[in-house]
Amino acid sequence: MDISRKLGILVFFAVPAIIGGGIIYAGFGESLTPVFIFEALLLLVAGAFFSR
């Protein structure tokens, strides 16, 4: 996998991390714990795609 594809995957997962993190923050009563869990799950999935 070339470097441009790897960077594209990281950008693809950065958008849901920013927008989804805000939605989860507002939806769970402004608590940061669910946001950290969501971000960790996204990081694991992005890492799985990135490591291929």
NORDA-V115188 format. One record per pair of residues at least 12 apart in sequence whose C-alpha atoms are under 10 Angstrom apart, sorted by the first residue. I is the first residue (numbers start at 0). GAP is how many residues later the second one is. D is the distance in Angstrom with one decimal. If there is no record, write none. Layout:
i = <I:I>
gap = <GAP:GAP>
d = <D:D>
//
This chain:
i = <0:0:0:4:5:5:5:5:5:6:7:8:8:8:8:9:9:9:9:9:10:11:12:12:12:12:13:13:13:13:15:15:15:16:16:16:16:16:16:16:17:19:19:19:20:20:20:20:20:20:21:22:23:23>
gap = <49:50:51:45:40:43:44:45:46:43:42:37:38:40:41:33:36:37:39:40:35:34:29:30:32:33:25:28:29:32:22:23:26:18:21:22:23:24:25:26:21:15:18:19:13:14:15:16:17:18:13:12:12:14>
d = <9.0:9.4:7.5:9.0:9.8:8.4:6.0:8.8:9.3:8.7:9.8:7.3:9.5:7.4:7.0:9.5:6.8:8.9:9.0:7.7:9.8:8.9:7.1:8.2:8.8:6.5:9.8:8.9:9.4:9.2:10.0:9.3:8.4:9.2:8.0:6.3:9.7:9.9:7.1:8.8:9.1:8.5:8.2:8.8:8.7:5.5:8.4:9.8:7.1:7.2:8.0:9.0:9.8:8.1>
//
